[in-house]
Amino acid sequence: MAISHTQHVCSLGGSGRRSLRPEQTTLSRRQNVAPQFNTKRNGRSSQCRTVAASAASEVLSQLADGALAIPPSAFGAIGAMGLIGAALFVADPEKRRSAQTSTAGGDEKEAVKGYFNTVGFERWNKIYGTTDEISSVQMDIREGHAVTVDKVLKWLSEGAGVKGITVCDAGCGTGSLSIPLALQGAKVYGSDISEAMANEAARRYEVEAKSSKAAEAPKFEAKDLESISGTYHTVCCIDVLIHYPPERMAEMVGHLASLSEKRLILSFAPSTPYYLILKRIGEFFPKGSKATRAYLHKEEDVEAALIKAGFKVTNREMTASKFYFSRLFEAVPAS
């Protein structure tokens, strides 16, 4: 899918699309459309609170799975926020979070690994697949992620292209970026914390390679970000930093930068006041099956981490649809 560097954001509550300037924030977009979902103050406060809980639970469900999902009902729930806001912001979710990871011995990374090797793999294998047996929300996330991948492929195709260069796809998932890069002639190393994901990526490559054989098959391996070693011309890490807390984000960015010789491409869920409110509501009304936490990152913090690692941002993009939000940075060594 060919795309331009102009954002195309699906307007909430409508089927049409409108072009926005790259510098326009998602918060300003929400302010343009939120009135469509305001709940009328007609005495149905109890119903509003129920909607808020249900919507927020869905928000956290998508956040914890690696994409910021905002159901339209969440905007109606904003009308009830004044009724529950104080309780939300004084509540401490740490006890619940500890219980969520108790089955993994209290290790959050192991909880993420376990999730993406079991029910998380089943969910995301469908979303990043071709089946039509997914919800409209999941379809929107699939399309949003595909747009982000297409933007990365466009950046990498500029100039001399990718043929013959080494690429590390850190957090490769089912191979949505690794496979097209390999088919274009790149020497690809793809890793994922989930063995199920890495194995599925290898299987999908074998299917694709039957009709378009690459110069060299990619290597897929089950490994977390911290364990990746070596050096590569280009390092990509797409929609993975959502699983790393802010206090560890700079460390991870620095590690990824140490693997890169020429270029580092990152995407992350941006932290804005609006997204933080929805995430906080979601933490208060969690879905019981969710065992992973989700973290949003301030753009200035990610850029500062890149600068500290000796890189400068040369390109930036925002992919924003109804249910998928991802900020994309391309960075190169500063000197």
VEXDREN-2710 file (C-alpha; in Angstrom, 1 decimal):
% VEXDREN-2710
k/r/px/py/pz
1/MET/0.0/0.0/0.0
2/ALA/1.6/3.2/-1.1
3/ILE/1.1/6.2/1.3
4/SER/2.3/9.7/1.5
5/HIS/3.8/11.5/4.5
6/THR/0.5/13.3/5.0
7/GLN/-1.6/11.8/7.8
8/HIS/-5.0/10.3/6.9
9/VAL/-7.0/9.9/10.0
10/CYS/-10.3/8.2/10.2
11/SER/-12.8/10.7/11.6
12/LEU/-14.5/9.4/14.7
13/GLY/-18.2/8.8/14.1
14/GLY/-17.9/9.0/10.3
15/SER/-16.7/7.0/7.4
16/GLY/-14.9/9.7/5.6
17/ARG/-11.2/10.6/5.9
18/ARG/-9.6/14.0/6.2
19/SER/-6.0/15.1/5.7
20/LEU/-4.2/16.6/8.7
21/ARG/-0.9/18.4/8.9
22/PRO/1.8/16.1/10.5
23/GLU/2.3/18.6/13.3
24/GLN/-1.4/18.5/14.3
25/THR/-1.8/16.7/17.6
26/THR/-4.2/13.8/18.2
27/LEU/-5.6/15.8/21.1
28/SER/-6.6/18.6/18.7
29/ARG/-8.2/16.0/16.5
30/ARG/-10.2/14.6/19.4
31/GLN/-11.4/18.1/20.3
32/ASN/-12.8/18.4/16.8
33/VAL/-14.8/15.3/17.0
34/ALA/-15.5/14.6/20.7
35/PRO/-18.8/16.6/20.7
36/GLN/-20.4/13.9/18.5
37/PHE/-20.1/11.5/21.5
38/ASN/-21.0/13.7/24.4
39/THR/-23.5/12.0/26.6
40/LYS/-26.6/14.1/27.3
41/ARG/-27.0/15.0/30.9
42/ASN/-30.5/13.5/31.3
43/GLY/-30.1/11.9/34.7
44/ARG/-28.7/8.6/33.4
45/SER/-25.5/8.9/35.5
46/SER/-25.5/5.3/36.5
47/GLN/-25.7/4.2/32.8
48/CYS/-22.9/6.7/32.0
49/ARG/-20.7/5.1/34.6
50/THR/-21.4/1.7/33.2
51/VAL/-20.5/2.9/29.7
52/ALA/-17.3/4.4/31.1
53/ALA/-16.3/1.2/32.7
54/SER/-17.0/-0.9/29.6
55/ALA/-15.3/1.5/27.3
56/ALA/-12.3/1.9/29.5
57/SER/-11.9/-1.8/29.8
58/GLU/-11.8/-2.1/26.0
59/VAL/-9.2/0.8/26.0
60/LEU/-6.9/-1.1/28.3
61/SER/-7.5/-4.3/26.4
62/GLN/-6.1/-2.8/23.2
63/LEU/-3.4/-0.8/25.0
64/ALA/-2.0/-3.9/26.7
65/ASP/-1.9/-5.8/23.4
66/GLY/0.3/-3.2/21.8
67/ALA/-2.0/-0.6/20.2
68/LEU/-4.0/2.2/21.7
69/ALA/-7.6/1.3/21.0
70/ILE/-10.3/3.8/21.7
71/PRO/-13.9/2.7/21.2
72/PRO/-16.4/5.3/20.2
73/SER/-18.3/4.6/23.4
74/ALA/-15.3/6.0/25.4
75/PHE/-16.1/9.5/24.1
76/GLY/-19.6/9.2/25.5
77/ALA/-18.1/8.1/28.7
78/ILE/-16.1/11.3/29.0
79/GLY/-19.4/12.9/30.2
80/ALA/-19.3/10.7/33.2
81/MET/-15.6/11.4/34.0
82/GLY/-16.4/14.1/36.5
83/LEU/-18.4/11.6/38.5
84/ILE/-15.5/9.1/38.8
85/GLY/-12.4/11.0/38.1
86/ALA/-11.4/11.7/41.6
87/ALA/-11.7/8.0/42.5
88/LEU/-9.7/7.0/39.5
89/PHE/-6.7/9.2/40.2
90/VAL/-6.4/8.3/43.9
91/ALA/-6.8/4.5/43.2
92/ASP/-3.6/2.5/43.3
93/PRO/-3.6/-0.3/40.8
94/GLU/-0.3/-1.8/41.9
95/LYS/-1.9/-4.6/43.9
96/ARG/-3.9/-5.7/40.9
97/ARG/-0.9/-5.5/38.7
98/SER/1.1/-7.7/41.0
99/ALA/-1.7/-10.2/41.0
100/GLN/-1.7/-10.1/37.2
101/THR/1.9/-11.2/37.0
102/SER/1.8/-13.6/39.9
103/THR/1.4/-16.6/37.6
104/ALA/4.7/-15.6/36.1
105/GLY/6.5/-15.4/39.4
106/GLY/6.0/-11.7/39.7
107/ASP/8.2/-11.0/36.6
108/GLU/6.4/-8.6/34.3
109/LYS/8.6/-9.6/31.3
110/GLU/7.7/-13.2/31.8
111/ALA/4.1/-12.3/32.0
112/VAL/4.4/-10.5/28.6
113/LYS/6.3/-13.5/27.2
114/GLY/3.6/-16.0/28.5
115/TYR/0.8/-13.9/27.1
116/PHE/2.3/-13.6/23.6
117/ASN/3.0/-17.3/23.6
118/THR/-0.6/-18.2/24.4
119/VAL/-3.8/-16.2/24.1
120/GLY/-1.9/-13.1/22.9
121/PHE/-0.5/-15.1/20.0
122/GLU/-3.9/-16.4/19.1
123/ARG/-5.3/-12.9/19.1
124/TRP/-2.5/-11.1/17.2
125/ASN/-1.9/-13.9/14.7
126/LYS/-5.4/-13.2/13.5
127/ILE/-5.1/-9.4/13.6
128/TYR/-1.8/-9.5/11.6
129/GLY/-3.1/-12.2/9.3
130/THR/-5.6/-12.3/6.4
131/THR/-8.7/-13.8/8.0
132/ASP/-11.9/-11.9/7.8
133/GLU/-13.0/-13.5/11.1
134/ILE/-12.0/-10.5/13.3
135/SER/-14.0/-7.6/14.7
136/SER/-14.1/-4.1/13.1
137/VAL/-11.9/-2.9/15.9
138/GLN/-9.3/-5.5/15.1
139/MET/-9.6/-4.8/11.4
140/ASP/-8.9/-1.1/12.1
141/ILE/-5.8/-2.0/14.1
142/ARG/-4.6/-4.3/11.4
143/GLU/-5.0/-1.6/8.8
144/GLY/-3.3/1.0/11.1
145/HIS/-0.3/-1.2/11.8
146/ALA/0.0/-1.9/8.0
147/VAL/0.1/1.8/7.4
148/THR/2.9/2.2/9.9
149/VAL/4.8/-0.7/8.2
150/ASP/4.3/0.9/4.8
151/LYS/5.8/4.1/6.1
152/VAL/8.8/2.3/7.3
153/LEU/9.2/0.5/4.0
154/LYS/8.9/3.7/2.1
155/TRP/11.6/5.3/4.2
156/LEU/13.9/2.3/3.7
157/SER/13.3/2.2/-0.1
158/GLU/14.5/5.8/-0.6
159/GLY/18.0/6.2/-1.9
160/ALA/19.9/3.0/-2.6
161/GLY/17.1/0.8/-1.1
162/VAL/17.6/-2.2/1.2
163/LYS/19.2/-4.8/-1.1
164/GLY/22.2/-6.3/0.7
165/ILE/21.9/-4.2/3.9
166/THR/21.6/-5.8/7.3
167/VAL/18.4/-5.1/9.2
168/CYS/17.4/-6.0/12.7
169/ASP/13.6/-6.2/13.3
170/ALA/13.5/-6.1/17.1
171/GLY/10.1/-7.3/18.2
172/CYS/9.2/-8.7/14.8
173/GLY/5.9/-10.3/15.6
174/THR/4.6/-12.4/12.8
175/GLY/7.0/-10.8/10.3
176/SER/4.9/-8.0/8.8
177/LEU/8.1/-5.9/8.3
178/SER/10.8/-8.6/8.2
179/ILE/9.3/-10.5/5.4
180/PRO/8.9/-7.7/2.8
181/LEU/12.4/-6.5/3.6
182/ALA/13.8/-10.0/3.1
183/LEU/11.9/-10.3/-0.2
184/GLN/13.5/-7.0/-1.3
185/GLY/16.9/-8.4/-0.7
186/ALA/17.8/-7.2/2.8
187/LYS/19.6/-9.5/5.2
188/VAL/17.1/-9.6/8.0
189/TYR/17.4/-10.7/11.6
190/GLY/14.0/-10.8/13.3
191/SER/13.5/-11.4/17.0
192/ASP/10.5/-11.5/19.3
193/ILE/10.0/-12.3/23.0
194/SER/7.5/-14.9/21.9
195/GLU/8.7/-18.1/20.4
196/ALA/5.2/-18.6/18.9
197/MET/5.5/-15.3/17.1
198/ALA/9.0/-16.0/15.8
199/ASN/8.0/-19.4/14.5
200/GLU/4.9/-17.9/12.8
201/ALA/7.1/-15.3/11.1
202/ALA/9.4/-18.0/9.7
203/ARG/6.4/-20.0/8.5
204/ARG/4.9/-17.0/6.7
205/TYR/8.2/-16.2/5.1
206/GLU/8.4/-19.8/3.6
207/VAL/4.9/-19.3/2.2
208/GLU/5.8/-15.9/0.6
209/ALA/9.2/-17.1/-0.6
210/LYS/7.6/-19.7/-2.8
211/SER/6.5/-17.0/-5.3
212/SER/9.2/-14.5/-4.6
213/LYS/12.5/-16.0/-3.4
214/ALA/14.7/-13.6/-1.5
215/ALA/18.5/-13.5/-1.9
216/GLU/18.8/-14.7/1.7
217/ALA/16.2/-16.1/4.1
218/PRO/15.6/-14.1/7.2
219/LYS/16.7/-15.5/10.6
220/PHE/13.9/-15.5/13.2
221/GLU/14.7/-16.1/16.9
222/ALA/12.9/-15.9/20.2
223/LYS/14.7/-13.3/22.2
224/ASP/13.8/-10.1/24.2
225/LEU/15.2/-6.7/23.3
226/GLU/17.8/-6.7/26.0
227/SER/19.4/-9.9/24.7
228/ILE/19.8/-8.8/21.0
229/SER/23.5/-8.4/20.1
230/GLY/25.6/-7.6/17.1
231/THR/25.5/-4.6/14.7
232/TYR/23.2/-3.9/11.8
233/HIS/23.0/-1.2/9.1
234/THR/19.4/-0.5/10.2
235/VAL/17.5/-1.4/13.4
236/CYS/13.7/-1.2/13.5
237/CYS/11.5/-1.6/16.6
238/ILE/7.8/-1.2/15.7
239/ASP/5.0/-1.1/18.3
240/VAL/7.1/-2.7/21.0
241/LEU/8.1/0.1/23.4
242/ILE/4.5/0.1/24.7
243/HIS/5.6/-2.9/26.8
244/TYR/8.5/-1.0/28.5
245/PRO/7.9/1.5/31.3
246/PRO/9.1/5.1/31.0
247/GLU/12.0/4.5/33.4
248/ARG/13.3/1.7/31.2
249/MET/12.5/3.3/27.8
250/ALA/15.8/5.3/27.6
251/GLU/17.8/2.2/28.4
252/MET/16.0/0.3/25.6
253/VAL/16.4/3.1/23.1
254/GLY/20.1/3.3/24.0
255/HIS/20.6/-0.4/23.6
256/LEU/18.8/-0.4/20.2
257/ALA/21.0/2.5/19.1
258/SER/24.1/0.6/20.1
259/LEU/23.1/-2.1/17.6
260/SER/22.6/0.4/14.7
261/GLU/25.4/1.6/12.4
262/LYS/23.4/3.9/10.1
263/ARG/19.7/4.2/11.1
264/LEU/17.2/3.5/13.9
265/ILE/13.5/3.5/13.4
266/LEU/11.1/3.4/16.4
267/SER/7.4/3.6/16.9
268/PHE/5.6/4.1/20.2
269/ALA/2.2/5.0/21.6
270/PRO/2.5/8.8/22.4
271/SER/1.7/10.1/25.8
272/THR/-0.9/12.9/25.8
273/PRO/-3.2/14.1/28.6
274/TYR/-6.2/12.5/26.7
275/TYR/-4.6/9.1/26.3
276/LEU/-3.4/9.1/29.9
277/ILE/-6.9/9.7/31.1
278/LEU/-8.4/6.8/29.1
279/LYS/-5.5/4.5/30.1
280/ARG/-6.1/5.4/33.8
281/ILE/-9.8/4.6/33.5
282/GLY/-8.9/1.3/31.8
283/GLU/-6.6/0.4/34.7
284/PHE/-9.5/0.9/37.1
285/PHE/-11.8/-1.4/35.2
286/PRO/-9.5/-4.0/33.8
287/LYS/-10.4/-7.1/31.8
288/GLY/-9.6/-10.2/33.8
289/SER/-7.7/-11.9/31.0
290/LYS/-5.2/-9.2/30.6
291/ALA/-1.8/-9.9/32.2
292/THR/0.3/-7.2/30.6
293/ARG/0.6/-3.5/31.3
294/ALA/0.9/-0.8/28.6
295/TYR/3.1/2.3/28.7
296/LEU/2.8/5.5/26.8
297/HIS/5.8/7.7/26.1
298/LYS/6.3/11.4/25.7
299/GLU/7.7/12.3/22.3
300/GLU/10.2/14.6/23.9
301/ASP/11.4/11.8/26.2
302/VAL/12.0/9.4/23.3
303/GLU/13.8/12.1/21.3
304/ALA/15.9/12.9/24.3
305/ALA/16.9/9.2/24.7
306/LEU/17.9/9.2/21.0
307/ILE/20.0/12.3/21.5
308/LYS/21.7/10.8/24.5
309/ALA/22.5/7.7/22.5
310/GLY/24.1/9.9/19.8
311/PHE/21.3/9.9/17.3
312/LYS/19.1/12.7/15.8
313/VAL/15.6/12.4/14.5
314/THR/15.4/13.0/10.8
315/ASN/11.9/11.9/10.0
316/ARG/8.7/11.6/12.0
317/GLU/5.2/10.4/11.3
318/MET/1.9/9.8/13.1
319/THR/-0.5/7.0/12.2
320/ALA/-3.9/7.6/13.7
321/SER/-7.1/5.8/12.9
322/LYS/-10.2/5.1/15.0
323/PHE/-8.4/2.5/17.1
324/TYR/-4.7/2.7/16.4
325/PHE/-2.3/5.4/17.3
326/SER/1.5/5.2/16.7
327/ARG/4.2/7.8/16.5
328/LEU/7.1/6.9/14.2
329/PHE/10.7/8.3/14.4
330/GLU/13.6/7.7/12.0
331/ALA/16.9/8.6/13.5
332/VAL/20.5/8.6/12.3
333/PRO/23.9/9.0/14.0
334/ALA/24.4/12.7/14.9
335/SER/28.0/12.7/13.7
END
